[in-house]
Amino acid sequence: MQTAHLTIDPAFRVAPVRRRTFGAFVEHLGRCVYEGIYEPGHPRADDDGFRRDVLDLTRELGVTTVRYPGGNFVSGYRWEDGIGPKSRRPRRLDLAWHSTETNEVGVDEFMRWCRKAGVEPMMAVNLGTRGIAEALDLLEYCNHPSGTALSDLRVANGAKEPHDIRMWCLGNEMDGPWQTGHKTAREYGRLAAETGRAMRVLDRDLELVACGSSGSGMPTFGAWEATVLEETYDVVDYVSCHAYYEEKNGDLGSFLACSTDMEYFIRSVVATADHVGARLKSRKRIDISFDEWNIWYMSRFQAAEPPADWPVAPPLLEDHYHLADAVAFGGLLITLLRNSDRVTAASLAQLVNVIAPIMTEPGGRAWRQTTFHPFAQASRHAAGDVLRVEPVSPSYETAEYGEVPLLHAVATRSDAGVTVFAVNRSTDAPLSLEIGARALGGARITAATTLTDDDVYARNTADDPDRIGPRANPDVEHDPMRVLLPPVSWNVIHLA
């Protein structure tokens, strides 16, 4: 039996738990919007056509913010198409996902859905095929009270009160050659800066996100952030990071350690941002919005043939997640929490059907994927302050990341107690976790749950929706405090 140790001490405070860490993403892609959040003919649809079962699961998931409407989709989007009477809304070809967009759901519908779900909107503007004027028009439509053509149009469309959207993304993945309107870092940086400055004249209290690299493997990574921030540093509050991971060639050990790359990504972007700030002699600090992250088997998508026609809401990127995916996913969540001093917003991409924790059948059932559970538990139980725990752990060798600790963990502390989130990356052996909490006085373990299974590739389905879920961990000792973590497992341990 191998043993790992970690120490909990309130003095090891990283930052407050950022509620925006538990954001998600709704893009007009595949069945995320249509047959996902919106399906008027569904037996559980409300008067606005939104699926009540999906709303219930969204609340249970604990989502705090939702980024919209893209993603790659936004770089060709005309926001005006999605307002006013639905019978008059144009159908458009979406170049990003080779689909037909009906525009049945637009900004006003999305805002109604946000209010029902209890989430904060995070809006993206099109800086691919459009620019400053269109971004200002959308901002005026959304946020100005009344008395102008666009604000009065919103009122006429049924939204008397302003939508009051605070957080705005200045485009999406403009470093990517796949992006409609792809730009160089200097081109994008100038446009983002000009757009941001103009938007702040209209509404000075906005929070703005500049596009960072769409992956740490991009050839322009690092140089892109440096150039973009040279142009936008005084205008924006965040720079974005995007990262997706998958198991490659059956290398489960490397996959379970993919959070190592996310950690590198975050450190590198923080270093670059701070370097630019120092060069500009600015005391301002740029934070990270990790507004796309997930497990995504992108290689399957890249190998598939695009549709021959332009279908409406085709099933795209509908990965069905297994236990190992959920454990790797949990490791990414732990990394986001561990870096809460600089990662102050994040968006799980995406919410429904498209590489998502929630799946639906057209006209039928909705269920929780395996990845639903780590997110819901972290959102529910992470509170107060993030505490840095530096585990003393056995390690193992990975082909992709070298030597990596078996234990990946973080803790949070509030008046209700301490919660430890921990992953055992071992593919074949349990790990005994010993918790030192002398600084807390008479701390004791009050509960421990584990997400695991004998079959690491077991999945949840509509017919068997609870195959994988958190179960009480019976292997708990109290003096000293010790919990047995099964191989390939996500664990939540509560101390009072």
N, C-alpha and C positions, 0 to 999 in steps of 0.2 A: 504494500500500500504506500503510494507516494503522498506526501503532505505538503500543503502550501499554507502560508501564514499571511495575514494582513492585520494592520493595526488601525483602529478607528480613534481619532482624536479631533475634537472640535476645533483645535488650533490649526488643523490642516485644511482650512477653508479655501476653496477655489473661487467660488462666486455664488450668487443666488441661483437656484434652479430657474432657468428661463422658460416660461410657459410656451413661448413661441418655438421652443425646440420640438414641440409635438405638433408641428404643422403637417399638412398634406397638400395634395396637388390634384386639381381637376382640369384636364385638358380636353379639348374637342379632338379626341383620338379614339378610334375604335368604339367600344361600347362603354366608355367612361361616363359620358353625359347621357346619350340616348341608349336606353335599356339599362343604364346604371343608376344615376341619381334621378333621371327623368324618364317616365314611361306612362303616359296618360291613360292607356288602356289597361294597366295592371290592376288586379283586384285590390291592391293596397295603395293605389295612387290617391293622393289628396286632391283638393279642388284645383291646385296649380299643376297637377300632373307629376308631382314628386313622389317617389316610392317611400312610403312610411317605414317599410322594413329597413331600407338603406339609411334613412335618417336615424332610426333607432340604433343601428349598428355604428353609425358615425359618432353618435353621442357616447355609446359604450366604449368605442375605441379611444375616446378622449382627445379628439382632434381640436386644436386651438385656433389655427389659421389655415386658410386654403388659398393656394396660389392659382390664378386663373387669368386668361383662358389657354395658356401655353407658356413654355414649351414651343416646339418647332412650329406648331399651328399659328402662333401669334405673329410670326414674321411675314405672313401673307394675309392677315386678318383685317377686315374692314368692320370696325365696331358698330358703325351705323346700320349695318345689315341686320343686327340683332335687336333692334328696338322698334316700338310701334306695333300696329296690328300684325299678328302672325300671318294672316292671309296675304299680306303685301310684302313680306320679307323675301328677298331673292335667294335662290339656291346658287351656291358658288362651288367651284372646284377648289379643293384644298390640295395644294402642291406638296405639302409636308408629308401627308399620309395617303396620298393618291385616293382621296375619298370625295364624296359630295357632301357639302355642309348645307343643311336645311335652314339653319339660323332660327330654329324654333326656340332655342335657349340662347339668350343674350345677357347683357349686363344687368338688366332689371330683374330677370328671372333668377340669375345667379345670386343677386343680393337678397331676394326673397328666400332662396334656399339657405343662404348663410344665416339669416335671422332664425329660421326654423331649426337649423342645426346648432345654433349657438356658437358660431365660429367667426373669427375676424377675417375679412377679405384681404387678399394681397394681389393687386392687379398688375398685369404686365402690359406694356405698350409696344406697339409694332415699330421697331427701328430697322426693320429689314426692307420692306417695300414702302414704308411711310416715314414720317419724321416729326419735326417740332410741332407743326400746325395741328396734325391729327392727334398728337398726344395732349395738346392744350385743349382741343375740342372735347376729348373724352374726359379730361379732368374737370372742365367746366360743367359738362353734363352731369357728372357724378357728384361733385362737391359744392358747387355754387348754389346758394339757397333758392334764388328766383330773380326774375327781373331782366334776364337776358334770353336771347333766342334759344340757346341750348338748355339752360336751366329750366326755362318755361316748357320746353319740349319734354323734359323728364317729368315735370309735374303733370303735363297733359297725358303722358303715358302711364300715369297712375302712381308715381312716386313723389308725393308732395314734399316729404322731407329729403334733404340731401343724403346721399349714400355715405358721405364722410369717410372715404377710403384713405387711410393714412400711409400705407406701405405700397410702394410702386417699384416694379422692376423695369429698368431701362433696357428693354429688348431681351433677347434670349440667345445664348450660345453663339454670339456673333463671331467667335473664333473658328467655328466649324464650317468647313467647305460645303457640308450638306445643307447649311442654313440658307433659306431664301434671303438674298440680300447680304450674304457673307461679306465682311469687311476686314481690312487690316486693323491692327490694334490702334494705330494712330487715327485712322478714319473713324472707327467706332468711338474712341475716346473723345474726339472732338464733338461728334454728334451727340453722344450721351451727355457731355458737359453742357452743351448749348441747350439741349432739351431740358435737362435738370434745372438749369438756371431759370429758364422761362417758366417751368412749372412752379418753382418756388415763388416767383412774382405773383402768380395767381393764388397760390396757397402755400404760405411760408413754412407751415408746420409738417410738411411731408417727410417721410423717411424713404430715401431713395437707394436702390440697389444697382450697382454697376455689374455688368457681365464679367465674371472671371473666366478661367479656362473651363471647358466642358469635360475635362479629365486631366489627371496628372500625367498621363501618357501622351498628351498632345505635344507635337514638336515645338510649339510656341509657348508651352507652359513656363511660367516665371517671367519671361520677357513680355508676354501679353499683359500680365497683371501690372508689371512695372510701368509699361507705356500707358495703359488705360488709366492708371491711378495718377500718373503725371498730369494728365488732362483733367481728371475728375475729382481729385482729392478734396478740394474745398467744397464740392457740390454734393457728394454722395455720403451715405452713412455706412454702407455695406459694400463688400465685393462678394460675388457669388462663387460657390464651388458646386460642381456636379460630379457624382461618382456612382458607378454601378459595378457590381461584382457577380461572378458566376463560378461554379465549379468547372474546372477545365481538365479534360483528359483523365477523369477519375481521380484527380489529386485532391482528396478530401482534406488532408492535413493543411495544405496551402490555403484552401478555400476558407476553412474555419479561422484562419489567421488574416483574412482580408482587411480587417480593421487596422492592421499594421500600415497598409497603404493609405487609408483614410487619415491616420495620425500623421504620416509624412506629408500628405497633402495640406492638412491644416497648418502644421508647423511652417511649411515652405511659404504658404500664402501670408501668414502672419509676419514672417521675417521680411518678405518682399514689401508688404504694406508699410511696415514700420521703417524700413530703409527709405522708401519714397518720402514718408512723412519727415524723416530726419533731414533728407536732402532739401525738402521744401521749407525746413525750419518751422514746421507746424506742430502745435501741441495737441492737435486733434488725433483721435484714434479711430481707425477704420476697423469695424467688426466684420465677421463672416456670416453671410446667409447661405447655409448649406441647403439650397432650395431645390435640389434634386439628389436623392440618394435612395438606394434600394438594392435588392438582389434582382438582377435582370439577366436572363439567358440571351444576351444580345446576339451571340453567334448564330442562334437559330433564326432570329429575325433577319440577320444579314444574309443568310443562306437561302431564304425563301424568295420565290418569285413575286414581284408586285402584282396586284390585280390587273387583269386585262381591261376592265372597265373602271368606272368611278362609283363604287357602291356607297350607300348611306350606312354609316356606323357598322362597318364590317368587324368581325372579331379579330382584333390585332393584339399582339403582345400579351396573350392571356396565359401567362406562366402559372402553373399549378405547383405550389410550394410544398416541400416536404420538411421533415424535422431538421435536417442539416441546414437547409435554407434558413429556417427560423433561428437556429443557434448562431449562424454567421450574422444574420440580421441583428440579433441581440447584441453581438459584439460591436456592431456599428453604432447602435444606440448608446452603449457604454462609452464609446469613444466621443460621441457628441456631448454627452454629459461631462466627461472628464475635461473637456475643453470649453466649458461654459463661460470662462472668462472672456473668450473671443468669439466663440460660435454662439451668437445670441438669437439666431433664428434658423429654422431648418424646415424642409418640406419633404415628407415621404412621397415619392413619385411611384404610383399614383394611388387614388383612393378606392376606386371601384373597377373591377374587371381587368383593367390594363395594369399588368405587373402590380397587383393590388392585394391588400389584406381582406377585402370584401369581394365576393363573387356573387353574380346573380344569373338566374335563368330568365329569358324573355317570358313574361307573363307568369313566372313561377317563383321558385324559392331563392332566398339569399342565405349565404353562410360565411363563416369565418375561415379564412385560410390559416395555416400554421403561423404565419408571420403576424397575424392579428394580435396574438397573445403577448409577446414581449412588448409591443408598442402600448397596448392597453394597460399592462401592468406598470410599465415605466411612467406613463402619463398619470395614472391613478396614484402611484405611491411615491414618486420622486417629488419631494417638497422641501421647502426651507432652503438650506445651503447644500451645495455639492462639496463633499469632502474628498480630498485626494488620498487614496490608499495605494501604497506602493507594495504590491504583493511580493513576498519572497516565495518563488515558485520554481518547481522543476521546469525544464524547458524541453523542446523537441526541435528537430531539424526539419525545415520545409524547403521544398525545391524553389519556391518563388520568393520567400522572404528571409531565408536563412534561419538562425536560431530564434525561436519564439517561445515565450512563457506559456505553460499549459493553462494558467489561470489569467483571465482578463476580468477586471472588476472595478466598480466604483461604488461610493456610498453617498446617501443624502441624509441630512439631519434636520428635523423640525421639532416643534413642541410635542408632536405625537410620538416621536422616537426616531430611530435610525433604520434605514432600509439599505441593504446591500444587494446590488445586482451583480451577478457573477456568471461567467461562462467557463465550463471545462472543455478545452479544445481537444483533449485526448480522444482519439478515435476508438480506443479499445480498453481503457482502464478508468476506474473511478479515481477521484482525487479527494483526499481528506482536507477540508478547509478549516483551519484553526483561526479563530477571530479573537484578537486582543483588544479589549475595550476598557483598560484600567482607567483611562481619563474620564470615562463616563460614570464611574462609580459602580453601583450595583446593577449593571446592565445584564439582561438575560434575553435569550431567544424566545420570542412569543409565537412565531410561525415561520414556516419555510415551505416554499413550493418549488417544484421542478417541472420543466418541460423536457420530456425525454421519451424514448421508445426503443425497444429492442431492434426495430427496423429503422435505420436513420433516414430511409427514403420513403417512409410512410407519410401519407397525405390525408387531409380532410377533403371530403366530397359532399355533394348535396345529399347523398344517401347515407353517408357516415360523417356528419359534420363535426363530431366530437372525438374522433379517433385520437387526435393530438390536441392536448390542452394541459394547462397547469394542474398538477396533482400535489397533494400534501406529501412532503418528504418525511418519511418516518425515521431516517437515519440522522438524528440530532442528539448531541450530548451537550450538557450545560456547564460542566466544571472540569476542564476548561470548555469554553464554547467551541463546538466542533460540528460541522455539517458535512456529510458525505455527498459529493457531487458526482452523479453518474457520468460516464463518457458521453460526449456530444450532448451537452445539456445546458439549458438556460435556467438560472436559479434566482429566486427572490427570497431574501432572508430578512425578517423583521426583528428588531431589538427594541425593548422598552427599558 
